Amino acid sequence: MATSLRLMHGAYRLLGSTGKRAFSVSSMRYLLSETYSCNEAWKKYLQDPTLNQISLDGFSHQIYEQLEKNRGVSGVDINVLAHQFHKMEEEDVEYIVDILARFNLCHSNYPRNDSTSHAIARGFLDTNSGEDLINLLSDRLTYGIYPNHYTLNLIMDFFIKQGDFHKAAKVSYCSMIQEDFSNPINTLLSLQSSVQHLLTSNIDDLAPPPKEQSEGEENWIKVDYIQFPYYDDHFDIKDERFLLGKTLLMLGKVQSIGLPKDLRNSLQIIGCGLYHKFGKGVTLLKDILGSSDGSISQKALDYFSESLEKVEARDPNEPEVELALRTIDDVIHRILPTTDEKAEYQVEFLKLKEELSSQGKIQTDFDLGKTVTEFVTTHVSQYEEPDISSQTKLFNVWIEARNNELNEQMAEIRKKARIEEMKKQLVELEKQEELLTYFDFEEKIRLHFVDEDRATDPNLTISK
C-alpha cells in the first residue's frame, strides 16, 4: 500500500523517526480501564460493508483527484476514507494530512462529524502518528477537527500512558478552547495532564521564543486595505503559558467533578499567574483571606509569584505602533501590565501572603502532583460505564447515519445522470425534428434567401 502511494505522490514522503511506541489502548493500565477503549465494539464497527471493502491507496487517490479537479468532495466520502487511516504507513501521513487540509476548505465539511474525527484519531494513534494528530488538533483553522469528549479522552489516555504530559496537556486545551468540561472523565484527564505538564516544565521554557529582529531595509508591500489586528484572548492564544494557565483556571471552576476547595484555589491561583491575569489572582487571594475555611498551597503562591516576577511589564508612556505597522504581537503587548501595575501587584501580593500566613491559611505540606493523581485515580472509574454505554450506542448511530448519507448521495448521482441523459435525448430529438421539418419549409427558406440577395443586388436574376 505504501509503495503505491509513493508512486502516485512522491512529493508526499515523510522522513521516518525512531523510538516511537505503537499505540495499544489495552497495553497497560493507568487511569482508564481496558474496556473504556471499546476496542471490540470498534473492530465490529469497522466490519460494516461500507467500510471493510475500501482500499486506502485507491480511494485516497480518487479523493485527491476530486479535490484537485472540483475543489470539493462529499463529507461522507471523507468519512469513509478516515476509517481507512489505520492502514496508513509512516510515509503516507503527509499525503493524508494534505487531503484533510483541502477538505477543510470545502462547504461539505460543515456540519462537523464526530464519526470522522473519531476515525481520524484512532487511525493516527494506531499507526504511531500521535505527534501528527496533535498538530491536527492544535491547528483548528487549517484542519477543523473537533473531537467529542470520548475521543479526546482516548487521545489523552494514550499520551498519559507514554508519560508525555506535554502532548496530553495540548489535548486538554481543546476542551478549554471549546469551554466545555462537562464530561467528568475529560475533566479528570485534563486535570492530570495539565498539572503534570506544569510540574515537569519550567515557566521560561513555556514562554514563546523571542521575536527575531529583522536586519536590513524593510520591504513595503502595496495592499488594497490595512487590516486592523485583533486578539480575542481565547481562540487566538498561541503562548503556551496562557494556554496552560487558562486551562488550569477553568479546571479550578468546573462543576462536573467535586474538587476539594483547597485544590480549586490552587489551580485558579496558578492559572491566573500563568495567564497573566494578576488582578484576578489578587482578588481571589482576598476572597480566600476573607473566607472562614479558605486555604491555599505554598506551591500555588510560588507559581503566582514567579509568573508575576517574570512578566514583561510595558512602559505606560510608550507610544502605540502606528496602524500600518501594527501586528497581533503589538496588540498582545498592550494588554500586559505596566511597570506601575506590576509593582502594585507585587506589593499587594506580598501583603496578602503575609496575612494568609498569619491566619494559617497557607498549606506548606500540600503536594499538588500527588493530590491530583490520587484524586483522579480514585474518581475516574466511577464515570467510565456511562461513557462506554454511550459510545457503543454511538457506533450504531454512526453506521445508520453514514448509510443514509451514502444512499442520499447515490440517489443524487442517479438523478444527475438521468438529467444528463434527458438533455442528450432532447438534443437528439431537436436534430430529428429539424430534419423532418426541413422539406416542409424548403421553398420558404429559398425565397427568404432570394429576397435577401435581391435587396443587395436589384439586377439579380434567378435561374431555375
C-alpha positions, -999 to 999 in steps of 0.1 A, spaced: 0 0 0 27 25 9 46 17 -23 15 26 -43 10 59 -26 47 67 -30 45 61 -68 14 83 -71 25 111 -49 63 111 -44 62 146 -31 44 135 0 71 115 17 76 119 54 110 112 69 107 85 95 115 90 131 126 63 155 120 55 191 82 57 190 59 31 206 30 16 188 -5 25 200 -23 0 221 -50 13 244 -52 -20 262 -14 -25 266 -12 -11 301 -35 1 329 -30 36 342 -61 57 346 -87 43 322 -96 6 322 -91 -16 292 -128 -17 285 -131 20 281 -115 19 247 -144 -2 233 -119 -19 211 -141 -50 204 -170 -28 195 -148 -7 173 -135 -38 154 -171 -49 149 -180 -14 137 -152 -15 111 -167 -46 96 -196 -26 82 -199 -33 44 -195 4 37 -160 4 53 -144 -30 50 -143 -32 12 -124 0 6 -87 3 -4 -69 32 12 -45 38 -16 -71 37 -44 -98 56 -26 -75 83 -13 -62 88 -48 -98 93 -60 -105 118 -33 -73 137 -40 -82 139 -77 -117 152 -69 -103 179 -46 -78 189 -73 -104 189 -101 -136 201 -84 -122 218 -53 -147 197 -33 -157 163 -21 -186 150 0 -184 147 37 -194 110 37 -166 101 13 -141 117 37 -158 98 65 -153 65 47 -117 74 39 -110 84 75 -120 49 86 -91 35 65 -64 55 82 -55 26 104 -40 11 73 -16 41 69 21 37 70 45 64 81 53 75 45 16 82 38 9 106 67 18 139 50 -3 130 19 -33 122 41 -28 154 61 -29 174 29 -62 158 20 -77 168 53 -65 204 49 -80 206 15 -113 191 27 -115 217 55 -119 243 28 -150 226 13 -186 236 22 -193 199 28 -171 200 58 -200 215 77 -215 205 100 -186 187 118 -188 150 120 -179 132 153 -176 99 135 -149 113 111 -130 129 139 -130 97 159 -118 77 130 -90 101 123 -79 100 159 -79 62 161 -62 59 127 -34 82 136 -28 66 170 -30 31 156 -3 40 131 20 56 156 14 91 143 4 107 176 25 138 171 9 144 137 -25 141 154 -16 167 179 -7 191 151 -41 185 135 -59 192 167 -39 223 175 -43 239 141 -81 242 141 -82 268 114 -63 246 89 -79 212 96 -111 219 115 -110 188 137 -131 190 169 -134 155 185 -160 147 211 -152 142 247 -148 104 244 -123 108 215 -103 134 234 -102 111 264 -87 82 243 -60 106 230 -51 120 264 -50 85 279 -26 74 251 -1 102 259 -5 98 297 4 62 294 35 72 274 44 98 301 42 125 275 22 151 296 30 179 273 11 164 244 -16 152 268 -20 188 280 -23 200 244 -53 177 241 -68 193 272 -65 227 256 -91 215 231 -118 213 258 -106 247 272 -110 263 238 -145 248 235 -152 260 271 -166 225 278 -155 205 307 -189 189 312 -177 153 308 -162 141 341 -136 118 326 -125 145 303 -122 169 332 -102 144 353 -78 135 325 -73 172 316 -66 179 352 -39 152 354 -24 161 321 -22 199 328 -9 196 363 17 170 354 28 191 325 31 221 348 52 202 373 76 188 347 81 221 329 99 253 335 79 285 331 107 300 310 105 270 286 68 276 282 73 311 270 75 317 233 109 323 218 119 359 215 110 375 182 139 378 158 148 413 149 149 418 111 181 433 98 184 455 67 159 475 49 121 470 54 102 457 24 69 477 19 41 460 0 12 477 -15 -22 464 -3 -58 473 -10 -66 480 26 -50 478 60 -63 450 82 -66 460 118 -50 432 140 -74 418 166 -66 395 195 -96 378 212 -76 363 242 -91 329 235 -90 313 200 -60 335 192 -39 323 221 -6 308 210 15 313 241 19 280 259 18 298 293 -15 313 285 -30 281 272 -19 261 302 -29 289 326 -64 294 312 -69 256 312 -60 254 349 -81 285 357 -111 269 340 -105 235 357 -105 252 390 -140 263 384 -156 232 369 -187 217 384 -186 183 367 -164 168 394 -163 176 432 -128 191 435 -117 199 471 -118 236 478 -80 239 485 -72 223 452 -97 246 434 -80 276 449 -45 264 440 -55 257 404 -71 291 399 -42 310 415 -16 291 394 -38 297 363 -41 334 370 -3 337 372 5 317 340 -23 335 322 -11 369 334 -44 378 350 -27 391 381 -56 414 391 -79 384 391 -54 364 411 -51 391 438 -89 393 440 -91 356 445 -65 357 473 -85 384 490 -116 361 488 -96 332 504 -83 355 531 -119 366 539 -134 331 539 -138 311 570 -125 278 555 -103 290 526 -67 279 522 -41 280 495 -10 259 489 25 273 491 32 258 457 4 278 441 17 311 457 52 303 444 40 298 409 20 330 410 49 349 424 73 336 398 49 345 370 45 380 384 82 384 388 90 373 352 62 391 334 75 416 308 59 448 320 55 476 295 63 512 298 30 531 303 43 560 282 55 541 252 36 551 220 14 527 201 28 512 169 12 530 140 -17 512 124 0 503 92 29 486 110 8 471 139 8 433 143 -11 410 167 21 408 188 18 445 193 -18 441 204 -9 414 229 19 436 242 -6 463 250 -26 441 274 5 433 295 6 451 329 25 484 330 56 487 352 35 506 377 8 480 377 33 452 382 48 470 412 14 474 427 5 438 422 38 427 438 32 449 469 -4 437 472 6 401 468 33 402 495 9 419 519 -18 392 512 7 364 516 18 377 550 -19 379 561 -26 345 548 4 331 567 -6 348 599 -40 332 597 -26 298 590 -42 296 555 -11 286 536 -6 248 533 32 242 532 29 204 530 5 204 501 18 181 473 0 193 441 10 164 419 3 137 445 -31 153 454 -42 155 418 -31 120 409 -48 104 439 -80 124 433 -81 114 396 -72 77 402 -99 75 429 -127 90 410 -122 82 373 -135 46 373 -170 56 386 -176 76 354 -165 50 329 -196 30 324 -219 58 311 -192 68 286 -188 32 274 -225 27 270 -230 59 252 -201 54 228 -212 18 220 -246 31 210 -230 59 190 -212 34 168 -246 21 156 -259 56 152 -228 65 130 -234 34 108 -270 43 102 -262 80 95 -234 70 71 -256 46 52 -283 72 49 -258 98 36 -245 72 11 -280 64 -1 -288 101 -5 -255 106 -24 -262 77 -47 -298 90 -53 -284 124 -62 -258 108 -85 -285 88 -103 -307 119 -105 -279 139 -121 -271 111 -145 -308 109 -155 -309 146 -161 -278 145 -183 -294 116 -202 -326 136 -207 -305 165 -220 -288 143 -246 -322 128 -257 -336 163 -260 -307 174 -283 -312 143 -304 -350 149 -307 -343 185 -318 -320 173 -345 -345 148 -357 -373 174 -357 -351 198 -377 -346 171 -404 -382 162 -405 -394 197 -410 -367 209 -434 -385 198 -466 -418 214 -454 -402 248 -452 -376 243 -480 -394 267 -505 -400 293 -479 -363 292 -469 -352 295 -506 -374 325 -511 -361 342 -479 -325 339 -492 -335 352 -527 -352 383 -511 -320 390 -491 -298 387 -523 -321 410 -543 -320 436 -516 -283 439 -521 -284 435 -560 -316 446 -577 -304 434 -611 -300 398 -598 -318 371 -618 -325 337 -606 -325 308 -630 -343 276 -622 
